[in-house]
Amino acid sequence: MTRLETLLIAVMAIWLLLTIVYQVFPRQLAPYTQRWDLFRWLPAYDLFAGTPRTLQLSFRDQLVDGSMTDWCAIEICSKHRWHHAIWHPEGRRLDVVGSLVDDLINIIENQSSSRSKEVSDRFVYLSILRFVLCLPRAERVTGRQFKIEQSEGYIATRPSKQLFCSRIHSYEAVCGS
């Protein structure tokens, strides 16, 4: 075996070892790979991805007497039928709401306390609020509140964990009606 062959085998063995280590510890090694792996020679396959989460948007109304109704879940994932491949305008609206909910949770999780914009002043929050307030309501309702919950996995096997709950918003203050 020549020196060139030995060097090539050593380089490939080191690359294989670094690739395996990077697959097991991607978050811990990300600062180093972003700085030193200029040509992105270490692939990121996400072989050991975390458990998927399902986000649920719910709302409740405040009645004239000050009491609150039960939480009502909003379906942000539609049931697909065969004809939805051709025409499904409702699916676009639900995709946008689902994306807004996911973006709001990412903002909340990554928010630092210093110099950060208030969550209720952000476009994402106001868009979700506008969507929730435009849903049908019963008579004698003065305000509405929404919350976002998370369940682990595609089919919820554990109880939901509340990630965010808004304050009660008055219809008159937001919609003017």
Order of alpha helices (4+ residues) and beta strands (2+ residues): alpha-alpha-beta-beta-alpha-alpha-beta-beta-beta-alpha
